[in-house]
Amino acid sequence: MVDESRDESKKEQMALVIRFANKEGFIDERFLNVIHVSDTAAVTLKEAICTVLADNNLNVQDIRGQGYDGASNMRGEWNGLKALILNECPYAYYVHCMAHQLQLALVAASKEVHEVHNFFQHANFVVNVVSASSKRNDELLANQAAEIARDVELGELDTGKGENQVGSLQRPGDTRWSSHFKSINSLRKMFAATIAVLRSVANDRPVTRYSRGDEVGALKMIISFNFVFILHLMEKIMKITGVLCQMLQRKSLDILNALDCISNTKVLLGWLRKDGWELLLEEVKSFCLKHDIDIPDFNSKYVDMTKSRNKHDNTTTLHHYKADVFNIAIDQQLVELNDRFNIQSTELLRLCVSLNPLHDTFDVSKICALAEKYYPVDFSNQYLARLESQLIHFRMDVCSHPDLKCLHSLADLTVGLFKTGKVHDYSMVERLLRLVTTLPVSMATTERAFSAMKIVKTRLRSKMSDDFL
């Protein structure tokens, strides 16, 4: 697994991580090195990778999977890093980082719905205005602490260790969609305190006319029904997709389990679209009443200021928010997830689904086809015959064994074969499980490697400054 990024000195750095199943069947990931590369050309990256592998006594021919992000220099069909590695090792199958695919899907979905896209721009603007100085931040924290104390006194909040912590507004990151979820959560939690700061700065302080314009603009945005509605809508959507974000970054997650997580997310979004409107609307109305925000008449005609007036357009406010915002925002999420995680488009993934004996998709012929077509160097004709004969007993054994029938992950099943001693009975099945579970799902480890590198460099700079002083 490879990822590259620029450090603070603008030098290109490449992190290299290997993923493998150890002797007990556990999936392990090991960070090998961060290498400075002169450029990000695929040839340069490939030469650096081969050098690092050779230095660690690892053979390129033993690679059975590649994991990168979606950059063209990495996944290019002809001259990308994926293609260059495949030319040297034809069984190093490429899997686009699923966590990165999810990020792309969610970002694309938000941009397709202009109300949602505008909301995140407005929310980011509000956070920047409120967090513009330490004085505003201190006032924000003081207002939040006072509000928490008042709600506790009224019995509206539960008390206990770790409850009701005073936080701060979170800025969304450019490359992490999950950071947007944290941002809107913090904004909703500190909504009243944020309004108080904006009103205080806009009305009570001798600020410049340019600065006052920012505060007044931010205040008008945040106390609008449209802002509050999309804030609650995106919170509900991102509660569902946020769980998937976390799942796809787990080291032990295999492809089969990842596909199950994606399928569950699609189902949950479908349920939200079907049954979630009434509950969402009630929550938004209650929130608006609590914070003195005007609720529009939903039976009145909706006027879209971005379009020319049409006297024959009888779109109501209710229709706009339900059909044009709520339904379309969820539909766009589903469209992007279906496009980017379409199992039917990848035969390797489709065959992997047939490996779980606890699923109805278990198919001996497809499993044998998986081994024969994609891993011929690991399965001779003799091994294929043994695999086919073992698979029939393997399914019956797993479904009836008390320690194996509760293991739904292929990675857990591989470990279970070792713990129960069944690995000796199903050596060929275990060999195929190792190959499939080694395929990388996420680039989380390489990203953590970059984060660790930044922390080390920061500490080194701090120590050098202390030594200098």
N, C-alpha and C positions, 0 to 999 in steps of 0.2 A: 504494500500500500504506500502510495507516494503522494505528497502534497508539496506545493512550493509557494513561497511568499517572500516579500521584501522585508528586511529588517529595518530598524530605524536609521541605519546608515545608507539605505537604498540599495543594499546588496541583495541579490537573489539567493535565497536559501532553500534547500530541498530537504524535507524530512523523509526518512525511509523506515518503514515498520514492516516486520514480517508477522504473518498470522499462521498458526499451525496447531495441530492436535498433538498433545504430548503423549507420553507413554500410557497414561491412565485415561486417555480419551478427552481430557479437558481442552477446550479451546484456549490457546494462549496467544498473546500478542507481545512482541518484543521490539522496542525502539532500538534501531541500529545506529543511526547517525544523522546529524544535520550537516549537509554538505553545501559549501558555497559553489554556485555554478555561474559561469560567465554570462550565460543567457538562458532563456527558457525554451530554446529549440529542442525538439524531440530527440535529435541525435545527441545533443549535449547531455540531456537528462539520462538517456539510455546508457551512454558511456560511464557516467558517474555511478549509476545503479550497478552496473556490472563490476566496476572497480570495488565498490563497497561489499558486494556479495563475495567476490574473490578474496578480499581481505579477511572475511569471516568464514572462509572455507565452505561456501555455499555455491552450488552449481545452478546456473541459469536453467538448465534442462529439467531441474526438479520443480520448477515453478508450476503450480496448477491453477493459479488465479491472479488477476490484477484488479486493483481498486483505485480509481482516481475520481476527480471531480469531472465536470462536463466541459472543461476548456478544450478548444479545438486542437491545441498542440498535444493534448493527452489522449483524446478519443478519436482523432482523425483516422478515417478508414484506410488511407494510403501511407501517409507520412507521419501519423501521430505516434506517440510513445507506445500506445496499445499495439499498433500494427508492427512496429519495429521489434517489440518483444515477441509477438506471435510469429514473426519470421524466423526467430531463433528457437522458440519453444512453442510449437503449435497447440499445446494443451494448456497454455496459460490464459484461461478464458477471462475476458474483461467483464466486470460488473460495475456499472455506474453507481457511485455512492448513493444509496437510497435516501439517506438523510439530506444530501445535497439536492437530489431530485425533488424531495418534498419541499425544500426551501424554494426552489424554482417554481414549483407548482403553486404554492401559496402566494408568492410575490406576483406571479402572472395573473392569478385570479383576482387579487386586489386591484391591479391596474386596469383590469377589464371593466370593473364597476366603478364609474367615476366618482360616485358618492363616497365609496369606501376609500378610494385613492385620495380624495380631497380630505376626508376625515383624518387620515394618518398625517398628512401634511399639516393640518390645523392643530392636531394634538401635539405634534413635534414643536410647532411654533409656540403653543401655550407653555409647554415644558421649558423651552429655552427662555421665554420671557420671565417666568416665575423663578427660574434658577439662575438668572442673569448675575446675581450678586450674593454674597454671603449674608447680607442683611435680609434680603428677601427670603433666602432659605431658612434663616433663623426664625423669621416671622411665620413662615409656613409650618415649621416644626412646632412652634408655640401654639399656633391655632389648632394644629392636629392634636396635640396633647390635651388642650382644653376641650375639644370636641369629644375625645375618647373619655375623659373624666366625666363629662356631662352625660354621655350615653350610658356609662357604667352606673352612674347615680340613678338614672331613670330605668335601669334594668334592661336596656336594649342590647347590651353586650355581656357576654359571659366573661368571668374573670378566672384567672389561673396562671400558673407558671408558663411564661413564654407567650401568653395571649396579649393581643392589643399593643404590639410593639409600634413605636413611632418610627416611621420610615421616611423616605424621600421620593420625589418623583424620579422615575427611571427614564432615561433617554433610550429610544430604540436604536439598535445597531444597524449598520448597513448590510451586513452579511449574515445576520442571524434572525430569522423570522420569529423565533421563540422570544427574542428580546422585545418584540412588539407586544407580545402577550403580557410580559412583565410591566411594560410601560402603561398599557391601558388598565391593568389591575391596580397599579399604584395611583393612576389618575382617578379612577373611580373611588378608591379608598380614601383619597385625600381631596375629594371634589369640593367639599364645603370650605376646607382650609385654602384651597387654590383660589376659589372665588373671593374669599376674604382678602387675600394678598393682592389680587388684581384690583379690587375695588379700593383698597387702601392706597395703593401706589397711584392709581389713576385719579383719585379725588382729593386725597388728603396731603399729598406731598408736593413740594415745589420742584417738579420734574420739568425737563425741557419739552417743547411741543412735539419733537420727534419721538422721544421716549414715551410721552403720554399717548401718542397715537398707537404705539405697539400694545400698551396695556389695555386701552379701550378696545382695540381690535380683538385682542385675545379674550377679553371679557365677553364681548358680543358673541364670539364663536362658541364659548363654553356654555353659555346659558341659553343656547338655542335648543329647541326640541330635536332638530335634526342631528345635532352633535350627540345629544344624550341617547337618542334611539340607536345610532350606529355604534356608539360606545358599548351599549348592552348587547347588540347583535353580534359584534365582533368578539366580545368576551365569550359568548356562548359557542360560537364557531371555533374559537381558538382554544377553548377548554377541551374540545374534542381532538383537534389537530395537534394541540400541544402535547397530549399524552403520546401520540404517535411520534412526535419529534424526539421525545425522551427515549421511547422504545427503540427507535432506529439507531440510537447511538450506543446501545449496550454492546459490550464486547462479546457476550455469549450468544447473542441473537444470530440464528442461522436464517438462510433464505426462506425456508418454508414457514418459519414462525413470523418472519417479517411480512410475508405475503398475507398471512392470517391477520396481522395487526392492521395492514392497509385495508383489507376487506372489511374488518370490523368498523374502521373509521368511516368508510363509505356508507355502511348501514346506519351508523349513528347520525351522520349528516342527513341521510334520507328521513330518519325518524324526526329529526329537528324540523325539517321542512314540512313534514306532514302534520305534526302535532304540536309544534313549538310556538306558533304565532300568538295564540291567545295568552299563553303564559308570559311571553316576552312583552306583549303590549301592556299587560297589567303591571309588570315590574317597572316598565318605563314610566307609566303614568304615576305610580306610587313614588318613584324617584323624583319625578318632576314636582309633585305636590310637596315633597319634603324640602326641596331646594327652591321653591317659588319660581318655577319655570313654566311659562305659558304652554298649555296643551292646545293644539289646534283643533278646530272642528273637523272631524274626519269625514263628515258628509259634504263638506264644502268643496268647491272646485279647486283643484291644485294648479297653481300657476308656476310653471318652470321658467325662471328668469333667463335660462341659457338658450331657450328656444323662442322663435317668433310666436306671437299670439295667434291662436287659431280658435275662432268662435265656435267651431264645431267639435273642439276637443273638450269632452265632458269628464275627463279624468278626475276622480275624487282624491282627496288627501289619503283616504284609507287605501284606495287602489294603488296609489303611488308607493306608499311605504310597504304594503304587503307584496304586491306583484313586482314592482320595479326595483325595490331595494332588497327586501327580505328573501323572496324567492330567487331572484337573480344572483344575489351574493352567494347563496348556498349552491345553486346550480352551477355557478362558475367554478366553485371549489371542486365539485364532483367531476365536472368536465376535465379539469386539469389533472386530477388524480387518476381518472380513467385513461387519459392520454399518456401520462408519464409512467403509469404502473400497469400497463396492459400485459398481463401474463401470456396472452395468446401470441404476442409478437416475439416472444423469446422461447424457442424450443427447449433450451437447456433448463429454464425455470419451470416450464410446463412439465418436463419429465421429473424434475426434482420433487414436484408436488406428489407424485405417485409413490414416494418412498416411505411415507408414514403409515405403519400398519394399523394405526388406530383411526385412520380416515377411510372413507369410502373410496377415495381416489387411489388406494393401494392397488398396483397393477404389476404383476410379475413380468409381463412381456415388455412394458414400458421401462421398468427398472433395468432389465437386461439390455434394452436398446440404449439406455443412458450410459451404461458401462461400456458397451461395444462401440458406440459412436464417438463418445466424448473422452473416454479414457482407455483407448486401445493399448497404450504402452503399459498400463497398470493391470490389464486383464487379458491374458492370453486365452486361447480357445479352451484350454483346460480349466482355467480359472472361471471363465464364463459358465461352463457346465456346472461347476461346483456352486457358483452363485445362484443359478436357477434352482438347483435342488435344495439349497439352504433356505431360499426365500419362502417357500411354502410352509416349512416348519417354523420359520422365524415369525411369521405373522400369528400363527396359532399360539406360539409360546409367549409372545409379547402380550397378546390380548388376554391371556389367562394368568400370567405371572403376577403375583401381588405387588412386586417391587417395580415392575416395568409398565404395567397397564395404566399407571397414573402419570407417565412421562410423555408429555405432548410435544416437546421440542426434540428435534433430531440430535442436537448437541447433548441434551440430557440423556437421550436414549443411548448415545455412544458411550457416555460415562457409565450408564446403568449396565451395559453389557460387561464392562470390566468389573464392576462391583459385585455382580451376581455370578461371575465366572463363565457367563454365556459366550464370551468373546472367542473362546476356543471352539465352541460349536458352530459359530457363525462368523468365521474369520473373513470370508469374502464379503459378507454384508457389512461387517465392521470396516473393511478397507474402503468400500464405496461411501459409507457414512463419513469417514474421515475426509475424503476428497470433497464431498459436497459441503460439509460444515466448514471447511477451510475457506470456501469462497467468501470474500469480504462483502459485508453488507454496508458498513459505515466507515467513514474516514475519521472517526472521533479520536482514535489514538494518535494519528499524525497531527491533528489539530491540538491535542493536549501537549504533544511534543513541542510545538511552536510556542504554546503558552508557557511551558516550563522554561524554554530557552529565554523567553522575554523576561521572566522572573529572575533567572540567574544573572542575565546581563544587567538588570536594574540593580540587583544587590551588589554586583561587582562595581558598578559605577558609584553606588552609594559608599562602598568601602573605600574606593579610590579617593572620593571627595573627602571622607573623614581622615584618611591618611595624609592627604594634602594639607588639610587644615591643621 
